Each structure stands twice: as structure tokens, then as C-alpha cells.
């Protein structure tokens, strides 16, 4: 009997594409044994696992572009590039409440990756470890140069994207033999090393964490190792890879509400256009 796993790559605001795919899967009642995520898509996976698709769509289209999340305001009010406090302390608690009990009771094993700075290792947080204050979920989204690490039980955590971007190997470790993978990047995307300015700030901000800086410098190689594995599984008929069918002008950190709506719809429509392939993959 096949064991299906959902695997989602990060992508910041481009995660609206992932949200669109997840809405389609939810409407068609596709379920997964596991849902493994990195970075911003961990939030969308949480709503998906909790079966709150209305909140998923509202977050993916309306709230991510909120002026308190990106731009001048978070720099002034939170002293960081992105409004992580606004997102996790306000939006996910009051505007589109993420009901933790629904996640804990879910049949799907949800795992999100966070990076422990002191131990230099990935920590995979599952349904049972999701805390009411959303600290692990928040940590999973904190980019090294865009926000401050989240302190939990005396240790500091950041976005798991420090060490993995498409968590395909983790999904395989969980025993899945059929994988539905979603990337926010068009097939023409080419990952390149960090520029000199970004590298300077990373070296300056994290000079006490040399192993972390080494991992960040290895991200290009890690990314292609992971994507090569996805491609291998696709060729074997053991995976489906969803990615934007056309280029879309949405960056990781900047987008308008209209941009996000278009990208969300693209994710939904890409799944709809491949519905026969997806149904066959799931033996429907």
C-alpha cells in the first residue's frame, strides 16, 4: 500500500503559489500521511492540515502583502525587515486564527524544519510540538538577515532553509514512497551564490556561528542535490512536481495583493490543468 507525502519548498511571498495548490488539493479531498515543509510554506501547510482553507486563501492573497509585514513599517515598529511579530502575534492569532488543537488532532503528520543555531542542526517539529505561542512556526519563517532568531528553552532558532530548501530527503526518511512536491520556482530558475553585500552582512551578523555560515554558503549545492532527487523520483513515477507554469513577477519579499492573487490562482489552475495526471498518481 502506497504512503503519500506532501513536500513544500519555501519561497516567502511566492508561497501564494503553494497556497493555491493546497486549496485545490483540499477541495478534491486529497489527503497525505505526512506534510513536510520549510520556511513560509510551513504556515500554509499548517492551515491545510487543520482543514482551514478559507484562512489559507485569505492569508495567501490578502494578508501577506500587509504593509505591516514588509517594508518601512516593520523596520520602524519591529526593527527588522519583515513584520514577524505582526504576522504571528496578530494575524495568525486574531485575524485568521490558526487553531492548534486541529493541527494536533490531524491525521496527517505535519513536520516543519527549524535550524538550531547553538547545535547546528535541523529540528523537525511535528503536530504535537506546535506550541500555543507559535514560536516554532515563527522560527521556521525567520530568514537570517530579515529578522531576529526565536528563543525557545534557552536556544535560538531560524528558518530551516539554512540547511535544506526542498525537504525531499526528510520526506523519504518518513517512509513515503509517493510524493507530491511543490516548488514556487519556475523551471527557468537558476540558484546562484549570495552576492558580496549579503554575504558581508551574514558574516557580520553571525560571526559567532561559523558552521551556520558554512551551511548558508553550501545552499546552492544542497538545492540542486534536492531538486535532482525530485527529478529522479518524477522520472520513476514516484513523485509529482508542481511548479509555476509561467513566470510571475513576485519576489520573495515584495508583492502586491493583485500579484499574490494571480500567483494563488496560478497554483490552483496548474493543479486543475493536471488533474488527470494527479488523479492517476493517487490511484483514483
ROVEXGU-959014 format. One record per residue (C-alpha): residue number from 1; residue in three letters; x, z, y. Coordinates in Angstrom, 1 decimal. Last residue first. Layout:
<drenpas>
NUM_ALA_X_Z_Y
...
</drenpas>
This chain:
<drenpas>
284_UNK_-8.1_-8.2_7.5
283_UNK_-4.8_-8.0_5.8
282_UNK_-3.1_-6.4_8.8
281_UNK_-0.9_-9.4_9.3
280_UNK_-3.8_-11.7_8.7
279_UNK_-5.7_-10.0_11.5
278_UNK_-2.7_-10.4_13.8
277_UNK_-2.3_-14.1_13.1
276_UNK_-6.0_-14.7_13.6
275_UNK_-6.0_-12.6_16.8
274_UNK_-3.0_-14.5_18.4
273_UNK_-4.8_-15.7_21.5
272_UNK_-6.6_-12.3_21.8
271_UNK_-3.3_-10.5_21.6
270_UNK_-1.9_-12.6_24.4
269_UNK_-5.1_-12.1_26.3
268_UNK_-4.8_-8.3_26.4
267_UNK_-1.2_-8.4_27.4
266_UNK_-1.9_-11.0_30.1
265_UNK_-4.8_-8.9_31.4
264_UNK_-2.5_-6.0_31.9
263_UNK_0.0_-8.2_33.6
262_UNK_-2.6_-9.6_36.0
261_UNK_-4.0_-6.1_36.8
260_UNK_-0.5_-4.9_37.4
259_UNK_0.3_-7.6_39.9
258_UNK_-3.0_-7.1_41.7
257_UNK_-2.3_-3.3_41.9
256_UNK_1.0_-4.2_43.5
255_UNK_4.4_-3.9_41.7
254_UNK_7.8_-2.3_42.1
253_UNK_9.9_-0.1_39.8
252_UNK_10.4_-2.0_36.6
251_UNK_9.8_-5.4_38.2
250_UNK_6.6_-7.4_38.1
249_UNK_6.7_-11.2_38.9
248_UNK_5.4_-12.4_35.6
247_UNK_7.0_-14.9_33.3
246_UNK_4.7_-16.3_30.6
245_UNK_3.8_-15.4_27.0
244_UNK_4.6_-11.8_27.7
243_UNK_5.8_-10.2_24.5
242_UNK_4.2_-9.2_21.2
241_UNK_6.4_-9.1_18.2
240_UNK_4.8_-9.0_14.7
239_UNK_6.7_-7.4_11.8
238_UNK_7.2_-7.6_8.1
237_UNK_6.8_-11.3_7.7
236_UNK_10.5_-11.8_6.8
235_UNK_11.1_-13.8_10.0
234_UNK_9.4_-11.0_12.1
233_UNK_11.6_-8.4_10.3
232_UNK_14.8_-10.3_11.3
231_UNK_13.6_-10.7_14.9
230_UNK_12.9_-7.0_15.2
229_UNK_16.4_-6.3_13.8
228_UNK_17.9_-8.7_16.3
227_UNK_16.0_-6.9_19.0
226_UNK_17.5_-3.5_18.1
225_UNK_21.0_-4.8_17.9
224_UNK_20.5_-6.7_21.1
223_UNK_19.4_-3.5_22.9
222_UNK_22.2_-1.4_21.5
221_UNK_24.8_-3.9_22.7
220_UNK_23.4_-3.9_26.2
219_UNK_22.9_-0.2_26.3
218_UNK_26.5_0.6_25.5
217_UNK_27.4_1.6_29.1
216_UNK_24.5_4.0_29.1
215_UNK_25.8_5.5_25.8
214_UNK_29.3_6.0_27.3
213_UNK_27.7_7.7_30.4
212_UNK_25.9_10.1_28.1
211_UNK_29.1_10.9_26.3
210_UNK_30.9_11.6_29.6
209_UNK_28.3_14.2_30.8
208_UNK_29.9_16.2_33.6
207_UNK_30.3_13.1_35.7
206_UNK_26.6_12.5_35.5
205_UNK_25.7_12.0_39.2
204_UNK_28.9_10.3_40.1
203_UNK_29.3_8.1_37.1
202_UNK_25.7_7.1_37.4
201_UNK_26.0_6.4_41.1
200_UNK_29.1_4.2_40.6
199_UNK_27.5_2.4_37.7
198_UNK_24.5_1.5_39.9
197_UNK_26.8_0.1_42.6
196_UNK_29.0_-1.8_40.2
195_UNK_26.2_-3.5_38.4
194_UNK_24.9_-2.3_35.0
193_UNK_25.6_-4.6_32.1
192_UNK_23.3_-7.5_31.4
191_UNK_20.1_-8.0_29.5
190_UNK_18.8_-11.5_29.3
189_UNK_15.1_-12.2_29.5
188_UNK_14.0_-15.7_28.5
187_UNK_11.7_-14.4_25.8
186_UNK_9.6_-12.5_28.4
185_UNK_10.1_-8.7_28.5
184_UNK_7.5_-6.0_28.2
183_UNK_8.1_-5.6_24.5
182_UNK_5.5_-4.7_21.9
181_UNK_6.2_-4.3_18.2
180_UNK_3.6_-4.1_15.4
179_UNK_5.5_-3.0_12.3
178_UNK_4.8_-3.3_8.5
177_UNK_7.0_-1.4_6.1
176_UNK_6.8_2.0_7.9
175_UNK_8.7_4.8_6.2
174_UNK_9.4_7.0_9.3
173_UNK_13.0_5.8_9.2
172_UNK_11.7_2.3_9.8
171_UNK_10.0_3.4_13.1
170_UNK_13.2_5.1_14.1
169_UNK_15.1_1.9_13.6
168_UNK_12.6_-0.1_15.7
167_UNK_12.9_2.2_18.7
166_UNK_13.1_-0.7_21.2
165_UNK_15.2_0.8_24.0
164_UNK_17.5_3.4_22.4
163_UNK_20.3_5.7_23.7
162_UNK_19.7_6.3_27.4
161_UNK_16.2_4.9_26.9
160_UNK_15.3_8.3_25.6
159_UNK_14.3_9.2_29.2
158_UNK_15.8_12.5_30.2
157_UNK_16.1_16.1_29.0
156_UNK_17.9_19.2_30.2
155_UNK_18.2_22.4_28.1
154_UNK_17.3_26.0_28.8
153_UNK_14.0_26.0_26.9
152_UNK_12.9_22.8_28.7
151_UNK_14.5_21.5_31.9
150_UNK_13.4_18.1_33.0
149_UNK_16.0_15.8_34.4
148_UNK_15.7_14.8_38.0
147_UNK_14.5_11.3_39.1
146_UNK_15.4_7.7_39.7
145_UNK_19.0_7.5_38.7
144_UNK_18.7_8.7_35.1
143_UNK_15.2_7.4_34.5
142_UNK_12.6_10.1_33.9
141_UNK_9.9_8.7_31.6
140_UNK_10.6_10.7_28.3
139_UNK_11.1_13.8_30.4
138_UNK_7.5_13.7_31.6
137_UNK_6.2_13.4_28.1
136_UNK_8.5_16.3_27.1
135_UNK_7.2_18.4_30.0
134_UNK_3.5_17.6_29.6
133_UNK_2.5_21.1_30.8
132_UNK_0.3_21.5_27.7
131_UNK_3.1_20.8_25.4
130_UNK_3.5_17.9_23.0
129_UNK_5.3_19.4_20.0
128_UNK_2.5_18.9_17.5
127_UNK_2.0_15.3_18.4
126_UNK_5.6_14.3_17.9
125_UNK_8.8_14.7_19.9
124_UNK_11.8_12.8_18.7
123_UNK_15.0_14.2_20.2
122_UNK_17.8_11.8_20.8
121_UNK_21.3_13.3_21.0
120_UNK_24.0_14.2_23.5
119_UNK_23.6_18.0_22.9
118_UNK_23.7_19.0_26.5
117_UNK_21.9_15.9_27.9
116_UNK_19.1_15.9_25.4
115_UNK_17.5_12.4_25.4
114_UNK_13.8_12.0_24.8
113_UNK_12.1_9.8_22.4
112_UNK_8.3_9.7_21.8
111_UNK_6.7_10.1_18.4
110_UNK_3.0_9.8_17.6
109_UNK_1.8_10.4_14.1
108_UNK_-1.6_8.7_14.0
107_UNK_-4.4_10.8_12.5
106_UNK_-4.9_12.4_15.9
105_UNK_-5.6_16.2_16.1
104_UNK_-2.6_17.0_18.3
103_UNK_-3.3_14.0_20.6
102_UNK_-7.0_15.0_21.0
101_UNK_-5.9_18.6_21.8
100_UNK_-3.6_17.2_24.5
99_UNK_-6.4_15.7_26.5
98_UNK_-4.6_13.5_29.1
97_UNK_-6.7_13.8_32.2
96_UNK_-7.0_10.6_34.3
95_UNK_-7.4_12.0_37.8
94_UNK_-6.7_15.7_37.1
93_UNK_-3.9_16.3_34.6
92_UNK_-2.3_12.9_34.2
91_UNK_-2.7_12.1_37.9
90_UNK_-1.6_15.5_39.4
89_UNK_1.3_17.2_37.6
88_UNK_2.5_14.2_35.6
87_UNK_2.3_11.4_38.1
86_UNK_2.6_13.3_41.3
85_UNK_5.6_15.3_39.9
84_UNK_7.2_12.1_38.7
83_UNK_7.0_10.4_42.0
82_UNK_9.9_8.0_41.7
81_UNK_13.0_7.7_43.9
80_UNK_13.6_11.4_44.1
79_UNK_13.4_14.0_46.9
78_UNK_9.9_14.9_45.9
77_UNK_7.9_14.6_49.2
76_UNK_10.3_12.3_51.1
75_UNK_11.7_10.1_48.4
74_UNK_8.3_10.3_46.7
73_UNK_6.7_8.9_49.9
72_UNK_9.2_6.1_50.6
71_UNK_8.6_4.0_47.5
70_UNK_7.0_4.6_44.1
69_UNK_4.6_7.2_42.7
68_UNK_3.0_8.5_45.9
67_UNK_2.2_4.9_47.0
66_UNK_0.0_4.5_43.8
65_UNK_1.2_1.4_41.9
64_UNK_1.0_3.2_38.6
63_UNK_-2.5_4.4_39.4
62_UNK_-4.7_1.3_39.5
61_UNK_-3.8_-1.0_36.6
60_UNK_-2.1_0.8_33.8
59_UNK_-3.5_4.2_34.7
58_UNK_-7.1_2.9_34.9
57_UNK_-6.6_1.0_31.6
56_UNK_-5.2_3.9_29.7
55_UNK_-7.9_6.2_31.1
54_UNK_-10.7_3.9_29.8
53_UNK_-8.8_3.6_26.5
52_UNK_-9.0_7.3_25.7
51_UNK_-8.6_7.1_21.9
50_UNK_-6.1_10.0_21.9
49_UNK_-3.5_7.8_20.1
48_UNK_-4.0_5.1_22.8
47_UNK_-3.8_7.7_25.6
46_UNK_-0.5_9.0_24.2
45_UNK_0.8_5.5_23.6
44_UNK_0.2_4.6_27.2
43_UNK_2.3_7.7_28.2
42_UNK_5.1_6.9_25.8
41_UNK_5.1_3.4_27.3
40_UNK_7.0_4.7_30.3
39_UNK_10.1_5.6_28.3
38_UNK_10.3_5.0_24.6
37_UNK_7.7_4.9_21.9
36_UNK_6.9_5.3_18.2
35_UNK_3.3_5.2_17.0
34_UNK_2.9_6.1_13.4
33_UNK_0.2_5.5_10.6
32_UNK_-1.4_2.9_12.8
31_UNK_-5.0_2.0_13.5
30_UNK_-6.6_-1.3_14.6
29_UNK_-10.2_-0.8_15.8
28_UNK_-10.6_-4.2_17.5
27_UNK_-11.2_-2.4_20.8
26_UNK_-8.2_-0.2_20.3
25_UNK_-5.9_-3.1_19.5
24_UNK_-7.1_-5.0_22.6
23_UNK_-6.6_-1.9_24.8
22_UNK_-3.1_-1.4_23.3
21_UNK_-2.1_-5.0_24.3
20_UNK_-3.2_-4.4_27.9
19_UNK_-1.4_-1.1_28.0
18_UNK_1.8_-2.9_26.8
17_UNK_1.5_-5.4_29.6
16_UNK_1.0_-2.6_32.1
15_UNK_4.3_-1.2_30.8
14_UNK_5.9_-3.7_33.3
13_UNK_5.6_-0.7_35.7
12_UNK_8.5_1.0_33.8
11_UNK_9.7_-1.1_31.0
10_UNK_9.9_0.9_27.8
9_UNK_9.7_-0.6_24.3
8_UNK_6.7_0.1_22.0
7_UNK_6.6_0.3_18.2
6_UNK_3.3_0.7_16.3
5_UNK_3.7_1.4_12.5
4_UNK_1.7_0.2_9.6
3_UNK_2.2_1.6_6.1
2_UNK_1.4_-1.0_3.4
1_UNK_0.0_0.0_0.0
</drenpas>
